Amino acid sequence: MNLTREQVAVAMHKSPHTIKSWETSERQPRSMQEIERLCDILNINVSWYLAGKGPVHPISSTTEQELLKLFSRLTETQQQAILQMMRVMK
C-alpha cells in the first residue's frame, strides 16, 4: 500500500510534520495505540515495526496461514519442488 505522508497524517489525525518525524526517527509514536493504528494503516506487523522480527505484512487469510504452516513442514527438496510447480502455474 503506497500512501503519501499526507494520507497517513489524515488517517492518524496527526500533522504531516509529525509523520515525517516518525519516518526519520526524530520522534516516535507516543503510545502503543498509535503504533497499532499506524501499523494497521500501513498494513504492517507491529512486531516487525517494533523489533524487525517476523513478516513485514500480516498474513491475511486462513488459506495463507495453512499454506505457510504446511510448507514449513516440508523438506528443502519438497519446498523447491512446490515452488517450481507454483512458478509454472502462475
Phi and psi in radians as a Rosetta constraint file:
Dihedral C 1 N 2 CA 2 C 2 CIRCULARHARMONIC -1.776 0.35
Dihedral N 2 CA 2 C 2 N 3 CIRCULARHARMONIC 1.704 0.35
Dihedral C 2 N 3 CA 3 C 3 CIRCULARHARMONIC -1.832 0.35
Dihedral N 3 CA 3 C 3 N 4 CIRCULARHARMONIC 2.572 0.35
Dihedral C 3 N 4 CA 4 C 4 CIRCULARHARMONIC -1.371 0.35
Dihedral N 4 CA 4 C 4 N 5 CIRCULARHARMONIC 2.844 0.35
Dihedral C 4 N 5 CA 5 C 5 CIRCULARHARMONIC -1.005 0.35
Dihedral N 5 CA 5 C 5 N 6 CIRCULARHARMONIC -0.686 0.35
Dihedral C 5 N 6 CA 6 C 6 CIRCULARHARMONIC -1.137 0.35
Dihedral N 6 CA 6 C 6 N 7 CIRCULARHARMONIC -0.706 0.35
Dihedral C 6 N 7 CA 7 C 7 CIRCULARHARMONIC -1.132 0.35
Dihedral N 7 CA 7 C 7 N 8 CIRCULARHARMONIC -0.724 0.35
Dihedral C 7 N 8 CA 8 C 8 CIRCULARHARMONIC -1.129 0.35
Dihedral N 8 CA 8 C 8 N 9 CIRCULARHARMONIC -0.731 0.35
Dihedral C 8 N 9 CA 9 C 9 CIRCULARHARMONIC -1.041 0.35
Dihedral N 9 CA 9 C 9 N 10 CIRCULARHARMONIC -0.786 0.35
Dihedral C 9 N 10 CA 10 C 10 CIRCULARHARMONIC -1.085 0.35
Dihedral N 10 CA 10 C 10 N 11 CIRCULARHARMONIC -0.806 0.35
Dihedral C 10 N 11 CA 11 C 11 CIRCULARHARMONIC -1.129 0.35
Dihedral N 11 CA 11 C 11 N 12 CIRCULARHARMONIC -0.561 0.35
Dihedral C 11 N 12 CA 12 C 12 CIRCULARHARMONIC -1.564 0.35
Dihedral N 12 CA 12 C 12 N 13 CIRCULARHARMONIC -0.137 0.35
Dihedral C 12 N 13 CA 13 C 13 CIRCULARHARMONIC 1.047 0.35
Dihedral N 13 CA 13 C 13 N 14 CIRCULARHARMONIC 0.768 0.35
Dihedral C 13 N 14 CA 14 C 14 CIRCULARHARMONIC -2.259 0.35
Dihedral N 14 CA 14 C 14 N 15 CIRCULARHARMONIC 2.952 0.35
Dihedral C 14 N 15 CA 15 C 15 CIRCULARHARMONIC -1.450 0.35
Dihedral N 15 CA 15 C 15 N 16 CIRCULARHARMONIC 2.689 0.35
Dihedral C 15 N 16 CA 16 C 16 CIRCULARHARMONIC -1.001 0.35
Dihedral N 16 CA 16 C 16 N 17 CIRCULARHARMONIC -0.567 0.35
Dihedral C 16 N 17 CA 17 C 17 CIRCULARHARMONIC -1.093 0.35
Dihedral N 17 CA 17 C 17 N 18 CIRCULARHARMONIC -0.711 0.35
Dihedral C 17 N 18 CA 18 C 18 CIRCULARHARMONIC -1.101 0.35
Dihedral N 18 CA 18 C 18 N 19 CIRCULARHARMONIC -0.780 0.35
Dihedral C 18 N 19 CA 19 C 19 CIRCULARHARMONIC -1.088 0.35
Dihedral N 19 CA 19 C 19 N 20 CIRCULARHARMONIC -0.722 0.35
Dihedral C 19 N 20 CA 20 C 20 CIRCULARHARMONIC -1.073 0.35
Dihedral N 20 CA 20 C 20 N 21 CIRCULARHARMONIC -0.710 0.35
Dihedral C 20 N 21 CA 21 C 21 CIRCULARHARMONIC -1.148 0.35
Dihedral N 21 CA 21 C 21 N 22 CIRCULARHARMONIC -0.524 0.35
Dihedral C 21 N 22 CA 22 C 22 CIRCULARHARMONIC -1.236 0.35
Dihedral N 22 CA 22 C 22 N 23 CIRCULARHARMONIC -0.728 0.35
Dihedral C 22 N 23 CA 23 C 23 CIRCULARHARMONIC -1.076 0.35
Dihedral N 23 CA 23 C 23 N 24 CIRCULARHARMONIC -0.672 0.35
Dihedral C 23 N 24 CA 24 C 24 CIRCULARHARMONIC -1.595 0.35
Dihedral N 24 CA 24 C 24 N 25 CIRCULARHARMONIC 0.083 0.35
Dihedral C 24 N 25 CA 25 C 25 CIRCULARHARMONIC 1.093 0.35
Dihedral N 25 CA 25 C 25 N 26 CIRCULARHARMONIC 0.328 0.35
Dihedral C 25 N 26 CA 26 C 26 CIRCULARHARMONIC -1.193 0.35
Dihedral N 26 CA 26 C 26 N 27 CIRCULARHARMONIC -0.618 0.35
Dihedral C 26 N 27 CA 27 C 27 CIRCULARHARMONIC -2.449 0.35
Dihedral N 27 CA 27 C 27 N 28 CIRCULARHARMONIC 2.938 0.35
Dihedral C 27 N 28 CA 28 C 28 CIRCULARHARMONIC -2.184 0.35
Dihedral N 28 CA 28 C 28 N 29 CIRCULARHARMONIC 2.715 0.35
Dihedral C 28 N 29 CA 29 C 29 CIRCULARHARMONIC -0.968 0.35
Dihedral N 29 CA 29 C 29 N 30 CIRCULARHARMONIC 2.539 0.35
Dihedral C 29 N 30 CA 30 C 30 CIRCULARHARMONIC -1.387 0.35
Dihedral N 30 CA 30 C 30 N 31 CIRCULARHARMONIC -0.394 0.35
Dihedral C 30 N 31 CA 31 C 31 CIRCULARHARMONIC -2.456 0.35
Dihedral N 31 CA 31 C 31 N 32 CIRCULARHARMONIC 2.842 0.35
Dihedral C 31 N 32 CA 32 C 32 CIRCULARHARMONIC -1.091 0.35
Dihedral N 32 CA 32 C 32 N 33 CIRCULARHARMONIC -0.590 0.35
Dihedral C 32 N 33 CA 33 C 33 CIRCULARHARMONIC -1.081 0.35
Dihedral N 33 CA 33 C 33 N 34 CIRCULARHARMONIC -0.726 0.35
Dihedral C 33 N 34 CA 34 C 34 CIRCULARHARMONIC -1.138 0.35
Dihedral N 34 CA 34 C 34 N 35 CIRCULARHARMONIC -0.711 0.35
Dihedral C 34 N 35 CA 35 C 35 CIRCULARHARMONIC -1.097 0.35
Dihedral N 35 CA 35 C 35 N 36 CIRCULARHARMONIC -0.799 0.35
Dihedral C 35 N 36 CA 36 C 36 CIRCULARHARMONIC -1.084 0.35
Dihedral N 36 CA 36 C 36 N 37 CIRCULARHARMONIC -0.719 0.35
Dihedral C 36 N 37 CA 37 C 37 CIRCULARHARMONIC -1.130 0.35
Dihedral N 37 CA 37 C 37 N 38 CIRCULARHARMONIC -0.794 0.35
Dihedral C 37 N 38 CA 38 C 38 CIRCULARHARMONIC -1.040 0.35
Dihedral N 38 CA 38 C 38 N 39 CIRCULARHARMONIC -0.799 0.35
Dihedral C 38 N 39 CA 39 C 39 CIRCULARHARMONIC -1.115 0.35
Dihedral N 39 CA 39 C 39 N 40 CIRCULARHARMONIC -0.649 0.35
Dihedral C 39 N 40 CA 40 C 40 CIRCULARHARMONIC -1.130 0.35
Dihedral N 40 CA 40 C 40 N 41 CIRCULARHARMONIC -0.776 0.35
Dihedral C 40 N 41 CA 41 C 41 CIRCULARHARMONIC -1.102 0.35
Dihedral N 41 CA 41 C 41 N 42 CIRCULARHARMONIC -0.723 0.35
Dihedral C 41 N 42 CA 42 C 42 CIRCULARHARMONIC -1.526 0.35
Dihedral N 42 CA 42 C 42 N 43 CIRCULARHARMONIC -0.077 0.35
Dihedral C 42 N 43 CA 43 C 43 CIRCULARHARMONIC 1.002 0.35
Dihedral N 43 CA 43 C 43 N 44 CIRCULARHARMONIC 0.871 0.35
Dihedral C 43 N 44 CA 44 C 44 CIRCULARHARMONIC -2.202 0.35
Dihedral N 44 CA 44 C 44 N 45 CIRCULARHARMONIC 2.718 0.35
Dihedral C 44 N 45 CA 45 C 45 CIRCULARHARMONIC -1.283 0.35
Dihedral N 45 CA 45 C 45 N 46 CIRCULARHARMONIC 2.422 0.35
Dihedral C 45 N 46 CA 46 C 46 CIRCULARHARMONIC -1.075 0.35
Dihedral N 46 CA 46 C 46 N 47 CIRCULARHARMONIC -0.737 0.35
Dihedral C 46 N 47 CA 47 C 47 CIRCULARHARMONIC -1.099 0.35
Dihedral N 47 CA 47 C 47 N 48 CIRCULARHARMONIC -0.620 0.35
Dihedral C 47 N 48 CA 48 C 48 CIRCULARHARMONIC -1.198 0.35
Dihedral N 48 CA 48 C 48 N 49 CIRCULARHARMONIC -0.742 0.35
Dihedral C 48 N 49 CA 49 C 49 CIRCULARHARMONIC -1.075 0.35
Dihedral N 49 CA 49 C 49 N 50 CIRCULARHARMONIC -0.781 0.35
Dihedral C 49 N 50 CA 50 C 50 CIRCULARHARMONIC -1.368 0.35
Dihedral N 50 CA 50 C 50 N 51 CIRCULARHARMONIC -0.704 0.35
Dihedral C 50 N 51 CA 51 C 51 CIRCULARHARMONIC -2.243 0.35
Dihedral N 51 CA 51 C 51 N 52 CIRCULARHARMONIC -0.031 0.35
Dihedral C 51 N 52 CA 52 C 52 CIRCULARHARMONIC 1.224 0.35
Dihedral N 52 CA 52 C 52 N 53 CIRCULARHARMONIC 0.387 0.35
Dihedral C 52 N 53 CA 53 C 53 CIRCULARHARMONIC -1.921 0.35
Dihedral N 53 CA 53 C 53 N 54 CIRCULARHARMONIC 2.555 0.35
Dihedral C 53 N 54 CA 54 C 54 CIRCULARHARMONIC 1.451 0.35
Dihedral N 54 CA 54 C 54 N 55 CIRCULARHARMONIC -3.133 0.35
Dihedral C 54 N 55 CA 55 C 55 CIRCULARHARMONIC -1.239 0.35
Dihedral N 55 CA 55 C 55 N 56 CIRCULARHARMONIC 2.613 0.35
Dihedral C 55 N 56 CA 56 C 56 CIRCULARHARMONIC -1.097 0.35
Dihedral N 56 CA 56 C 56 N 57 CIRCULARHARMONIC -0.835 0.35
Dihedral C 56 N 57 CA 57 C 57 CIRCULARHARMONIC -1.811 0.35
Dihedral N 57 CA 57 C 57 N 58 CIRCULARHARMONIC 2.475 0.35
Dihedral C 57 N 58 CA 58 C 58 CIRCULARHARMONIC -1.151 0.35
Dihedral N 58 CA 58 C 58 N 59 CIRCULARHARMONIC 2.605 0.35
Dihedral C 58 N 59 CA 59 C 59 CIRCULARHARMONIC -1.367 0.35
Dihedral N 59 CA 59 C 59 N 60 CIRCULARHARMONIC 2.106 0.35
Dihedral C 59 N 60 CA 60 C 60 CIRCULARHARMONIC -1.548 0.35
Dihedral N 60 CA 60 C 60 N 61 CIRCULARHARMONIC -0.488 0.35
Dihedral C 60 N 61 CA 61 C 61 CIRCULARHARMONIC -2.157 0.35
Dihedral N 61 CA 61 C 61 N 62 CIRCULARHARMONIC 2.772 0.35
Dihedral C 61 N 62 CA 62 C 62 CIRCULARHARMONIC -1.159 0.35
Dihedral N 62 CA 62 C 62 N 63 CIRCULARHARMONIC -0.519 0.35
Dihedral C 62 N 63 CA 63 C 63 CIRCULARHARMONIC -1.112 0.35
Dihedral N 63 CA 63 C 63 N 64 CIRCULARHARMONIC -0.801 0.35
Dihedral C 63 N 64 CA 64 C 64 CIRCULARHARMONIC -1.081 0.35
Dihedral N 64 CA 64 C 64 N 65 CIRCULARHARMONIC -0.736 0.35
Dihedral C 64 N 65 CA 65 C 65 CIRCULARHARMONIC -1.073 0.35
Dihedral N 65 CA 65 C 65 N 66 CIRCULARHARMONIC -0.768 0.35
Dihedral C 65 N 66 CA 66 C 66 CIRCULARHARMONIC -1.136 0.35
Dihedral N 66 CA 66 C 66 N 67 CIRCULARHARMONIC -0.741 0.35
Dihedral C 66 N 67 CA 67 C 67 CIRCULARHARMONIC -1.014 0.35
Dihedral N 67 CA 67 C 67 N 68 CIRCULARHARMONIC -0.813 0.35
Dihedral C 67 N 68 CA 68 C 68 CIRCULARHARMONIC -1.125 0.35
Dihedral N 68 CA 68 C 68 N 69 CIRCULARHARMONIC -0.715 0.35
Dihedral C 68 N 69 CA 69 C 69 CIRCULARHARMONIC -1.083 0.35
Dihedral N 69 CA 69 C 69 N 70 CIRCULARHARMONIC -0.847 0.35
Dihedral C 69 N 70 CA 70 C 70 CIRCULARHARMONIC -1.176 0.35
Dihedral N 70 CA 70 C 70 N 71 CIRCULARHARMONIC -0.726 0.35
Dihedral C 70 N 71 CA 71 C 71 CIRCULARHARMONIC -1.073 0.35
Dihedral N 71 CA 71 C 71 N 72 CIRCULARHARMONIC -0.697 0.35
Dihedral C 71 N 72 CA 72 C 72 CIRCULARHARMONIC -1.157 0.35
Dihedral N 72 CA 72 C 72 N 73 CIRCULARHARMONIC -0.352 0.35
Dihedral C 72 N 73 CA 73 C 73 CIRCULARHARMONIC -1.483 0.35
Dihedral N 73 CA 73 C 73 N 74 CIRCULARHARMONIC -0.184 0.35
Dihedral C 73 N 74 CA 74 C 74 CIRCULARHARMONIC -1.409 0.35
Dihedral N 74 CA 74 C 74 N 75 CIRCULARHARMONIC 2.761 0.35
Dihedral C 74 N 75 CA 75 C 75 CIRCULARHARMONIC -1.267 0.35
Dihedral N 75 CA 75 C 75 N 76 CIRCULARHARMONIC 2.902 0.35
Dihedral C 75 N 76 CA 76 C 76 CIRCULARHARMONIC -1.015 0.35
Dihedral N 76 CA 76 C 76 N 77 CIRCULARHARMONIC -0.736 0.35
Dihedral C 76 N 77 CA 77 C 77 CIRCULARHARMONIC -1.090 0.35
Dihedral N 77 CA 77 C 77 N 78 CIRCULARHARMONIC -0.759 0.35
Dihedral C 77 N 78 CA 78 C 78 CIRCULARHARMONIC -1.136 0.35
Dihedral N 78 CA 78 C 78 N 79 CIRCULARHARMONIC -0.723 0.35
Dihedral C 78 N 79 CA 79 C 79 CIRCULARHARMONIC -1.061 0.35
Dihedral N 79 CA 79 C 79 N 80 CIRCULARHARMONIC -0.757 0.35
Dihedral C 79 N 80 CA 80 C 80 CIRCULARHARMONIC -1.113 0.35
Dihedral N 80 CA 80 C 80 N 81 CIRCULARHARMONIC -0.671 0.35
Dihedral C 80 N 81 CA 81 C 81 CIRCULARHARMONIC -1.125 0.35
Dihedral N 81 CA 81 C 81 N 82 CIRCULARHARMONIC -0.762 0.35
Dihedral C 81 N 82 CA 82 C 82 CIRCULARHARMONIC -1.097 0.35
Dihedral N 82 CA 82 C 82 N 83 CIRCULARHARMONIC -0.793 0.35
Dihedral C 82 N 83 CA 83 C 83 CIRCULARHARMONIC -1.037 0.35
Dihedral N 83 CA 83 C 83 N 84 CIRCULARHARMONIC -0.736 0.35
Dihedral C 83 N 84 CA 84 C 84 CIRCULARHARMONIC -1.086 0.35
Dihedral N 84 CA 84 C 84 N 85 CIRCULARHARMONIC -0.759 0.35
Dihedral C 84 N 85 CA 85 C 85 CIRCULARHARMONIC -1.077 0.35
Dihedral N 85 CA 85 C 85 N 86 CIRCULARHARMONIC -0.724 0.35
Dihedral C 85 N 86 CA 86 C 86 CIRCULARHARMONIC -1.162 0.35
Dihedral N 86 CA 86 C 86 N 87 CIRCULARHARMONIC -0.671 0.35
Dihedral C 86 N 87 CA 87 C 87 CIRCULARHARMONIC -1.090 0.35
Dihedral N 87 CA 87 C 87 N 88 CIRCULARHARMONIC -0.672 0.35
Dihedral C 87 N 88 CA 88 C 88 CIRCULARHARMONIC -1.164 0.35
Dihedral N 88 CA 88 C 88 N 89 CIRCULARHARMONIC -0.646 0.35
Dihedral C 88 N 89 CA 89 C 89 CIRCULARHARMONIC -1.262 0.35
Dihedral N 89 CA 89 C 89 N 90 CIRCULARHARMONIC -0.486 0.35
